[in-house]
């Protein structure tokens, strides 16, 4: 049986559909609740999938990943609050559309273009993954793999924080965590301090849940304020007309092209792609003045761009072993626990699994689109669930999921410790992404560096270290040095992250102005449902 048939045949198992159903529900709920990211949900679910077969576990995790990409548009459009970072750009035009009584249209268009973006990205994966993996398998030895890991970490450091120093601190901290445990080359125990639980290293799932789950939970508990904003109830019509679909065509194409390109950059993510796609579509539009005021083109461009990053992220993860975003970092950790190593060898050792992964994402996209096109009044009601109930449920599942990975309370303690560390990182505005990437890829970089240093004394330098490795290391240095130089030339108040650096000043002003207008005029249109104090309403009448 060919790998293609084997991969597709594994999806015909009824249990796979059941697990995908679980992932679909969880993904939509995760997206609909602001503050619960896809990374948090996938990390939490990873603790429960360790006992499953790889295809079954991937069915849950990948479906959550895809479905959250649809569900997070609901709060972005209805309450101007991104469900996940990937839907930040959706608020720019989605919420104004909702305030104009066109929330249903915005939700439908968002679902359609999100599906288009993901399906286009899967085509990219099918076309690009095998050539990239083949090239890496033939030309990437220990020096090149070391350089590739350093390049991936450097890119994440460069784009995940407005402060390059804070990004470097996070990356170094992650690399330090990766050295804890037994060194494979010599079997020496390092930084275990006599603690038996640290002999095998820091538990990756516990760290992920702590940094992305418990930290977010603690942060919300500390900063929670009772909100008077309720979801917009006037949803209006749902289906776009032919003229609206035609109008959105160019914006969808522009956003899709941006998303496919940004998705191939390790750690860039849908939030960056969405903002860049929105800005590029505004420039290409015949009605750029409508952007930020309820333009259906703005919704189409931002959601297509953010969704189209999924395939690019999957490509770098599966072909090179470098996670495209934090969700894929969790995915790599789960696959390693299952005994599967993402990277060039995956396509030769387990080609059937690659086919299964594509099949799962394809089916998950179609199921998510179908669910999104159902009039989601029930989903809207989820936004009114009291936060304390939500926090309690998250905490319980975090504890259970973490304990399930090792059946040890020490793992739960590790999770809580990193939850506190995560809150401190948030307060200091230090990104968690480089920490996770350093922990995950640090041992791989160290192992390949050790092999390279062992070979160098016996052979000429340029025979061991190829031009590919030198170029990757040079790019890694430039990705950190150049933004730092550019930032140093600007006043401190004007220093920005990668997302801002690729947007021109006019676009940044437009984005800021759109948010300020909505914040300053909460009752601009009558379709907004708000609980307003009687005193304030009387003052307005006077």
C-alpha positions in Angstrom: 0.0 0.0 0.0 1.4 3.4 -0.9 2.0 6.1 1.8 -0.8 8.1 0.3 -3.3 5.3 0.7 -2.0 4.4 4.2 -2.3 8.0 5.4 -5.8 8.4 4.0 -6.8 4.9 5.3 -5.9 5.8 8.8 -8.4 8.7 8.7 -11.3 6.3 7.9 -11.3 5.0 11.5 -14.4 6.2 13.3 -12.4 7.1 16.4 -10.5 9.8 14.3 -13.8 11.5 13.5 -14.8 11.4 17.1 -11.5 13.0 18.2 -11.8 15.6 15.5 -15.3 16.4 16.8 -13.9 16.9 20.3 -11.2 19.2 18.8 -13.8 21.1 16.8 -15.9 21.9 19.8 -12.9 22.8 22.0 -11.3 24.9 19.3 -14.4 27.0 18.7 -14.9 27.5 22.4 -11.3 28.5 22.9 -11.5 31.0 20.1 -14.8 32.5 21.4 -13.4 33.1 24.9 -11.1 36.1 24.8 -7.8 35.5 26.6 -7.7 31.8 25.9 -5.2 31.3 23.2 -4.9 28.4 20.8 -1.4 27.7 22.3 -2.9 27.4 25.7 -5.7 25.0 24.5 -3.3 22.8 22.5 -0.8 22.6 25.3 -3.6 21.7 27.7 -5.0 19.1 25.4 -1.5 17.7 24.8 -1.5 16.4 28.3 -4.6 14.3 27.6 -3.5 13.0 24.3 -0.2 11.4 25.4 -1.9 8.0 25.8 -3.5 8.1 22.3 -2.1 6.9 19.0 -0.2 9.6 17.1 -2.9 10.0 14.5 -5.6 10.2 17.1 -3.7 12.7 19.2 -2.9 14.9 16.1 -6.6 14.8 15.2 -7.4 16.5 18.4 -4.5 19.0 18.5 -4.7 20.0 14.8 -8.5 20.4 14.8 -8.2 22.7 17.9 -5.6 24.7 16.0 -7.8 25.1 12.9 -11.2 25.6 14.7 -9.7 28.2 17.1 -8.8 30.1 13.9 -12.5 30.3 13.1 -13.9 30.8 16.6 -11.7 33.7 17.6 -13.4 35.9 15.0 -16.7 35.9 17.0 -15.5 38.1 20.0 -13.4 40.2 17.6 -16.4 41.2 15.6 -19.1 41.3 18.4 -17.2 42.9 21.3 -14.1 44.3 19.7 -11.9 41.9 21.7 -9.6 39.5 19.8 -10.3 35.9 20.7 -6.7 35.0 20.0 -3.8 37.3 18.8 -4.4 36.1 15.2 -7.7 38.0 15.1 -6.3 41.4 16.2 -6.7 42.8 12.7 -10.2 41.6 12.5 -11.4 44.1 15.1 -10.3 47.0 12.8 -13.3 46.5 10.4 -15.3 43.6 11.9 -16.5 45.5 15.0 -17.4 48.7 13.0 -19.4 46.4 10.7 -21.2 44.9 13.7 -22.0 48.4 15.0 -23.6 49.1 11.7 -25.9 46.1 12.1 -23.9 43.9 9.7 -22.4 41.5 12.3 -23.8 38.4 10.6 -22.3 39.4 7.2 -18.9 40.0 8.9 -19.0 36.6 10.6 -20.0 34.8 7.3 -17.3 36.6 5.3 -14.7 35.9 7.9 -15.5 32.2 7.9 -15.4 32.0 4.1 -12.1 33.8 3.7 -10.5 31.9 6.7 -11.3 28.6 4.9 -9.9 30.0 1.7 -6.7 31.0 3.4 -6.2 27.7 5.2 -6.9 25.7 2.0 -4.5 27.8 0.0 -1.8 27.3 2.7 -2.4 23.5 2.6 -1.7 23.7 -1.2 1.6 25.5 -0.3 2.5 22.8 2.1 1.8 20.1 -0.5 3.9 21.9 -3.0 6.8 23.2 -0.9 7.2 20.8 2.0 8.7 17.8 0.1 11.3 19.8 -1.9 12.4 21.7 1.3 12.6 18.5 3.3 14.6 16.8 0.5 17.0 19.7 0.2 17.5 19.7 4.0 18.0 16.0 4.1 20.7 16.1 1.4 22.6 19.2 2.5 21.9 19.7 6.2 24.4 18.0 8.4 25.4 18.9 12.0 26.8 22.4 11.2 23.8 23.3 9.1 21.3 22.0 11.6 23.0 24.0 14.4 22.9 27.1 12.3 19.2 26.5 11.3 18.2 26.3 15.0 20.1 29.5 15.9 18.5 31.2 12.9 15.0 30.1 14.0 15.6 31.3 17.6 17.1 34.6 16.3 14.0 35.3 14.1 11.7 34.7 17.0 13.7 37.0 19.3 13.7 39.6 16.6 9.9 39.7 16.0 8.4 38.7 19.3 9.2 41.8 21.3 9.6 45.5 20.9 12.8 45.3 23.0 15.5 43.3 21.4 17.2 42.9 24.8 14.1 41.4 26.3 13.8 39.0 23.4 17.5 37.9 23.8 16.9 37.4 27.6 13.9 35.2 26.9 15.9 33.1 24.3 18.9 32.7 26.6 16.6 31.7 29.5 15.0 29.0 27.2 18.4 27.7 26.2 19.4 27.5 29.8 16.3 25.5 30.6 17.2 23.1 27.8 20.5 22.3 29.5 18.9 21.0 32.6 19.0 17.2 32.9 21.2 14.4 31.6 23.6 15.4 28.8 23.2 12.7 26.1 26.8 12.8 24.9 28.4 12.1 28.2 25.5 11.0 30.5 26.5 13.8 32.9 23.8 15.3 35.1 23.6 19.1 34.8 21.8 21.6 37.0 19.7 19.0 38.6 20.7 20.0 42.2 20.1 16.5 43.4 16.5 16.6 42.4 15.5 13.3 40.9 12.7 14.8 38.9 15.1 17.0 36.9 17.3 14.1 35.7 15.3 13.8 32.6 15.1 17.6 32.1 12.3 20.1 32.7 8.9 18.8 31.7 8.1 20.5 28.4 4.3 20.2 28.7 4.4 21.6 32.2 6.4 24.6 31.0 4.1 25.2 28.1 0.9 25.0 30.2 2.5 27.2 32.9 3.8 29.9 30.5 0.7 30.1 28.3 -2.1 28.7 30.5 -1.5 29.4 34.2 0.3 32.7 33.5 -2.6 34.0 31.4 -5.1 32.8 34.1 -3.1 34.5 36.9 -2.8 37.7 34.8 -6.5 37.8 34.2 -7.2 37.3 37.9 -4.9 40.2 38.8 -6.1 42.6 36.1 -9.8 41.6 35.9 -12.3 44.5 35.7 -16.0 44.0 35.4 -16.9 44.9 31.8 -20.1 46.7 30.9 -19.8 45.7 27.3 -22.1 43.0 26.0 -22.1 41.3 22.6 -23.8 43.1 19.8 -27.2 41.5 19.4 -28.3 42.9 16.0 -26.6 40.5 13.6 -28.5 41.5 10.4 -28.2 39.6 7.2 -25.7 36.7 6.9 -25.0 36.1 3.3 -22.8 38.4 1.1 -24.2 39.5 -2.2 -22.3 38.8 -5.5 -21.2 42.4 -5.5 -19.7 42.1 -2.0 -18.0 38.8 -2.9 -16.5 40.5 -6.0 -15.5 43.5 -4.1 -13.7 41.3 -1.6 -11.9 39.3 -4.2 -8.8 41.5 -4.6 -8.5 41.9 -0.8 -8.7 38.2 -0.3 -6.0 37.6 -2.9 -3.7 40.2 -1.4 -4.2 38.9 2.2 -3.7 35.3 1.1 -0.4 36.2 -0.6 0.8 38.0 2.5 -0.2 35.2 4.8 1.5 32.5 2.7 4.7 34.5 2.8 4.6 35.5 6.4 3.7 31.9 7.4 7.1 30.6 6.2 8.9 32.9 8.6 9.4 31.0 11.8 7.4 32.5 14.7 5.8 35.3 12.7 2.3 34.2 13.3 -1.2 35.2 12.2 -1.3 38.5 14.2 1.5 40.0 12.2 0.2 38.6 8.9 -3.3 40.0 9.6 -2.0 43.5 10.2 0.3 43.4 7.1 -2.4 41.9 5.0 -4.9 44.6 6.1 -2.5 47.3 5.3 -1.5 45.9 1.8 -5.2 45.4 0.9 -5.9 49.0 1.9 -3.3 50.3 -0.5 -4.6 48.1 -3.3 -8.3 49.0 -2.7 -10.3 51.4 -4.8 -11.9 52.6 -1.5 -9.0 52.8 1.0 -10.8 55.5 3.0 -13.4 52.9 4.1 -10.8 50.7 5.9 -11.1 51.0 9.6 -14.8 52.1 9.3 -16.5 48.8 8.5 -15.0 47.7 5.2 -15.8 44.2 4.1 -12.5 44.3 2.2 -10.7 44.9 5.5 -12.3 41.8 7.1 -11.5 39.7 4.1 -7.9 40.8 3.8 -7.0 40.5 7.5 -8.7 37.1 8.1 -7.3 35.6 4.9 -3.8 36.7 5.8 -3.9 35.4 9.4 -5.4 32.0 8.3 -3.0 31.5 5.4 -0.1 31.3 7.8 -1.2 27.9 9.1 0.2 26.0 6.1 3.5 27.9 6.1 3.9 27.2 9.8 3.2 23.6 9.2 5.8 23.5 6.4 8.7 24.8 8.4 7.7 22.6 11.3 7.4 19.3 9.4 10.1 19.9 6.8 12.8 21.6 9.0 11.8 20.8 12.5 11.6 24.5 13.3 8.2 25.5 14.8 6.4 28.1 12.8 4.6 29.4 15.8 4.0 28.6 19.5 1.2 26.1 18.7 3.6 24.2 16.4 6.2 24.2 19.2 3.7 22.3 21.4 3.0 20.0 18.5 6.7 19.2 18.1 6.9 18.4 21.8 3.9 16.1 21.6 5.3 14.3 18.5 8.6 13.8 20.2 6.9 12.2 23.2 5.1 9.9 20.7 8.5 8.9 19.3 8.2 11.0 16.1 10.8 13.5 15.1 9.6 16.4 12.8 12.1 17.3 10.2 13.6 16.2 6.9 13.6 12.5 7.9 9.9 12.6 8.7 9.1 12.5 5.0 11.1 9.4 4.4 10.4 7.6 7.7 6.7 8.4 8.1 5.3 9.8 4.8 1.9 8.3 5.7 1.8 10.4 8.8 2.4 13.6 6.7 -0.6 12.6 4.5 -2.7 12.1 7.6 -1.8 15.5 8.9 -2.8 17.2 5.7 -6.0 15.2 5.6 -6.9 16.1 9.2 -6.4 19.8 8.6 -8.4 19.7 5.4 -11.4 17.9 7.0 -11.0 20.2 10.1 -11.2 23.3 7.9 -14.3 22.1 6.1 -16.0 21.1 9.4 -15.1 24.4 10.9 -16.5 26.3 7.9 -19.7 24.3 8.1 -20.1 25.1 11.8 -19.2 28.8 11.3 -21.9 29.2 8.6 -24.6 28.0 11.1 -26.1 31.1 12.7 -24.1 31.0 15.9 -26.5 32.6 18.4 -25.5 29.9 20.8 -21.8 30.8 20.3 -22.6 34.5 21.0 -24.2 33.5 24.4 -20.8 32.0 25.4 -19.4 35.5 25.6 -21.7 36.1 28.6 -20.3 33.2 30.7 -19.0 34.7 34.0 -15.2 34.8 34.0 -14.9 33.1 37.4 -16.5 29.9 36.1 -14.2 30.0 33.1 -11.1 30.5 35.3 -12.1 27.6 37.6 -12.5 25.2 34.7 -9.2 26.2 33.1 -7.3 25.7 36.4 -8.8 22.3 36.9 -8.0 21.1 33.4 -4.5 22.6 33.6 -3.8 20.6 36.8 -5.3 17.4 35.5 -3.7 17.7 32.1 -0.2 18.3 33.6 -0.5 15.5 36.1 -1.5 13.1 33.3 1.8 13.6 31.5 3.9 12.0 34.3 1.5 11.0 37.1 3.7 13.1 39.4 2.8 16.0 41.6 6.3 17.5 40.9 5.1 18.2 37.3 2.1 20.1 38.6 4.5 22.1 40.9 6.7 22.8 37.8 3.6 24.1 36.0 2.6 26.4 38.8 6.2 27.7 39.1 6.3 28.5 35.4 2.9 30.1 35.7 4.3 32.6 38.2 7.4 33.1 36.0 5.0 33.7 33.0 3.2 36.4 34.9 6.5 38.1 35.8 7.6 37.9 32.1 4.2 39.5 31.1 4.8 42.3 33.6 8.3 42.9 32.3 7.0 42.6 28.7 9.4 39.7 28.0 8.0 37.4 25.3 7.4 33.7 26.2 7.9 32.4 22.6 11.7 32.5 22.7 11.7 30.7 26.0 9.7 27.8 24.6 11.8 27.7 21.4 15.0 27.7 23.4 13.8 24.9 25.6 12.6 22.8 22.7 15.5 23.3 20.3 18.3 24.1 22.7 19.3 20.4 23.1 19.2 19.9 19.3 21.5 22.9 18.8 23.9 21.7 21.5 24.0 18.2 20.2 24.8 19.3 16.6 27.4 21.9 17.8 29.2 19.1 19.8 29.3 16.9 16.7 30.7 19.8 14.6 33.4 20.7 17.2 34.4 17.0 17.4 34.9 16.8 13.6 36.6 20.2 13.1 40.1 19.2 14.4 40.3 16.3 11.9 39.2 18.1 8.7 39.5 21.5 7.0 37.1 24.1 8.3 35.3 24.8 5.0 35.0 21.1 4.4 33.0 20.7 7.6 31.2 24.1 7.7 29.4 24.6 4.4 28.3 28.0 2.9 24.7 27.2 3.9 25.7 27.1 7.6 27.6 30.4 7.3 24.8 32.1 5.5 22.2 31.0 8.1 24.5 32.2 11.0 25.0 35.5 9.2 21.2 35.9 8.7 20.7 35.0 12.4 23.2 37.8 13.4 21.6 40.3 11.0 18.1 39.5 12.2 19.1 40.7 15.7 21.7 43.4 14.9 19.9 45.3 12.1 16.6 45.9 14.0 18.6 46.9 17.0 20.6 49.4 15.0 17.5 50.8 13.4 15.7 51.0 16.8 18.7 52.7 18.4 18.5 55.6 15.9 14.9 56.3 16.8 13.6 58.0 20.0 12.6 55.4 22.6 8.9 56.2 22.1 9.0 55.4 18.4 10.8 52.0 18.8 8.6 49.2 17.5 8.4 45.5 16.9 8.7 43.7 13.5 4.9 44.1 13.0 5.2 47.8 13.2 8.4 48.1 11.3 6.9 46.7 8.1 3.9 49.0 8.3 4.3 52.5 7.2 3.5 55.5 9.5 0.2 56.2 7.7 -1.1 52.7 8.3 -0.1 52.7 12.0 -1.9 56.0 12.4 -5.0 54.6 10.7 -5.1 51.5 12.9 -4.6 53.6 16.0 -7.3 56.1 15.0 -9.8 53.3 14.3 -9.3 51.9 17.8 -9.5 55.3 19.4 -12.7 56.3 17.6 -14.4 53.0 18.7 -13.2 53.5 22.2 -14.3 57.1 22.4 -17.7 56.5 20.8 -19.0 53.3 22.3 -22.6 54.2 21.4 -21.9 55.5 18.0 -24.6 53.2 16.5 -27.8 51.9 18.0 -27.0 48.2 17.5 -24.6 48.1 20.4 -26.0 46.6 23.5 -24.4 48.2 26.7 -25.2 48.5 30.3 -24.9 52.2 30.9 -25.1 53.8 34.3 -28.3 55.8 34.9 -26.2 58.8 35.9 -24.3 58.8 32.7 -27.4 58.5 30.6 -29.0 61.4 32.4 -25.9 63.5 31.9 -26.0 62.8 28.1 -29.7 63.9 28.0 -28.8 67.2 29.7 
